[in-house]
């Protein structure tokens, strides 16, 4: 499958420039997005749709960065996006869903419960129901019993196409997941917010204090988050020729992934 790497939301957390790394995957069943970044409606109504957190993360809110604009630049239409697989329902990952009304939105059942029926103070504060007011066509998944590279549960999303795998990685949110995509000569493992910075995995690169603090403050289950990070660190130290581990917000990982994707074409 042909994978395009898109930045759908430049942000500026104190001491840490960030991106919203979205995948646009050309499959035999249409264009598939992994996450959606900020959308056109977020830019039009940031106070209502993003809320007060926008003053901390300071999103650029540039229409040229929306997934809708960028797929059009690639020659696609909104209707060509048939499926969107989301890592979790935080505002900077699902704001663009409303730009693709025909798409089926795939998510873990646990994440859907957390967003639609929040049970904790953190859940009640983090999810923006206004971003889901268009009633997206949710497809809930409950991956069990199938391992993927050391993770206990995974689900092959064969209803979309071969080469797409949903891998639960709870911790950042209740039902957070990673998405693995077969890019031909290598796999891309989009880990969402399972980590923010490569230094979290390699233990050598400095991680900005703002990211360390943010990670802990918004973690649903910090122990589960750390356990998944340990496994990701092992994976990243392994066969890097055939597996690229990326997160949603690190600019360097985003640029490296985009450069690798362009060189393969």
N, C-alpha and C positions, 0 to 999 in steps of 0.2 A: 504494500500500500504506500502511496505517496503521502508524505507528512510535511505539512507547512507549519512553521513555528511563528506565532503571532504574539506581539505584545499588545494586549488589550486593556492597558491601564497603567501608565507610569504613575508611581506614587513616591512620596518623599517623607518617609519616617525620619525623625531626627537622627542624623548620623548614618543613614542607610537608604540610599536610593533603591527603589524597588520597581519591578515590572509585574504584570499579570500575564504569565506565560500560558497561552492557549494553543492547543493543537488543532489544526484543520486537516482531516485525514480523508483522502480520496479513496473511496471503497467502491465495490461493485454495486452497492445499494445506495449510492448518493454520497454527499459530503457529511462527514461526522465531525463534530466539535468535541474536544475534551476541555471542559469548563467553557465559560463564555465572557469572562471579564466584565467590565462595565459596558452598558449599552446606551443606546441613543436616549432612552427615557431617563436614565440616571443623569445624563448631561443636562437634560431639559429641566429636571426637578431634583437636584441633588439633596436638598434639605429633607424632602419627603421620602425619597427612596434610599439614600445612603445614611442619612442621619448625622448625629453629632460626631461620629467617628471620623468624618471627612476632615475635621479640623486637625486631627492628629496625623492621619495618613496623607493628607493633602494631595488627592488625586488630580492629575492634569485635566481630566474631563475634556478630552479632545476627540471630536467626532472621527477624525482620521485614524484614531486608535481603536475604534469599535470593531468587533468581529464582522459586523455587517459591512462596513466600509471596506475592510481588508479582503473579504472574500469576493466582493465585487471587483476589486482591483485584480484579483486572480482569475476573473472571468466567470464567476458563479453568481447565482441569484439567491435571495433568501429562501426561496422554495426548494433549492437544491440541498439545503441542510435538513436531512431526514431524521437524524438522531443527534442528541447531545448527551454525553456522559459527564456527569459532574462529580468532582471529588468530594464536595460538601456544599452546603447552602449558605456560606458566608456571603456578604453583599458583593465583594469584589470577584466572586466566582460565578454568580448567577444573575447579575444585573442585565446581561445581554440576552437572557432567555426570551424576553418579551419581543425581541426583534425577529424571532423565528417561531411564529405561532404554530406552524404545521409540524414542527419537530417533536419527536417523542423524547422525553427527558429521563435518562436512566440514572438511578441513585440507589444506594442501599436502603433497605426498609428501615433500618435503625436511624439513618439520617433524616429520612422523611418524617419519622415520628418525632424526632427532636425538633425539627423546624416547624411542623404543623401542630404539634401538641407539646410544646416545651414544658419540661418538668422542673428545671432548675432556674435559679436567678440568672445564671450565665446564659442559658439558652433563651430565656425570655428577653434578654437584652441584645443578643448578638444577631438574631435573625430578623430580616426586614420583610414582613408579610406583604408590604406594598409591592415588592419585586415579584411576588407570586400571584398578584391580584388578577392576572390574565388567565389564571387556572391552567398551568402547563399540563401537557399530557404525560403524567408521571408513570414510569415503569419501575416498580420497586423490586429490588433483588435482595436475596438473602443467601449469599454464597456460603456453602458448607461442604465439607468433605473432600474438596479437591485442593491439593497443595500447589503452590507456585513458588519455586525457588526458595524454599524454606519457610514461606508464610503458610499458616495452617489452613487457610480457606481462600478460595478464588472461584471465579465463574467465567467461563468462556462465553463471550457475548456473541454466540453464533447466529442469533436472530438478526444481528446487524451485519456481521461479516466475520470470516475467520481471521485470527490474528488480533483480536481485541479481548483483553482480559481485565475483569474488575477484581481488584485485590483489596479486601478490607484492611485498613490500617487505622483503627480507632485510637483516640487519644486527643488529637487537636479538637475534634468534635466527637459526639457519640457514635456517629456512623460514618466517619471519614473513610475514604478509600483512595487507593492509587489506581491508575489505569495504565496497563501495558499495551503497547502498540507495536506490531511487527512492521518495521520500516524496510524490510527486505534484507539488507546486509547486516542489520542490527535491530535490536529492540529498544524502544524508548519507554522508560518507566517514569510516567508523570506522577510524582508523589504528592501533588497538591501542597498542603501545609504540614505534611509529616515532618518537614524540616524547612527552615527559612534560608539557611546559609551553608555552603559546603564545609565550613569549619566545624559545624555540628557533627559531621560524619568523619572527617579526617583527623579531628582533634589537634590539628597543627595550625590551621589558618585562624586568625583572629576573628571572632564573631562580635560585631558591634553590640554594645551594652543594650541599646534600645531593642534589638532583636531578641536578645536573651530574656529581657524583662517581658516583652510582648508575648513571647512563646509561653512563658509560665502563667501570665495573667489570664490568657484566653484558653488554656488547656482544659478540656473536659476531664481528662484522666492523665495526669503527668507520668505515672508509672507505665501505662500502656504506650504513651508517646515515646518514652525513653527506650522501651523494649523494641519498638519498631525501628527506632533510629539505630540501635545496635545492629539489627539485622541488615538494615540498609547500608551501614558502614562496611559490613562484610561483603555485601554484593558489590559495592563500589570499588573495593580493593581487588575484586576478582577479575573476570573477563571483560575489561572495558572496551575491547574491540567489538564485542557483540552485544553489549548492554550499556545504554546511556541512561544514567540516573539523573533526573532533573526535578526541581521543585517549582512551585508556582511563582516565586518572587525574586529569585537571585538573578541580577542582570548578567553576570559572567557566565553562569550556566546556560542562560537563554541564548546569549550570543554564540557560545560554543556549539549549542545544538543547532542553531540556525545555520552556522557556517558548515557544520557537518552535513546537514540536509542539502544545502546548496551544492556542496562539492560532489555529492552522490548523484546529482541530476545531470 
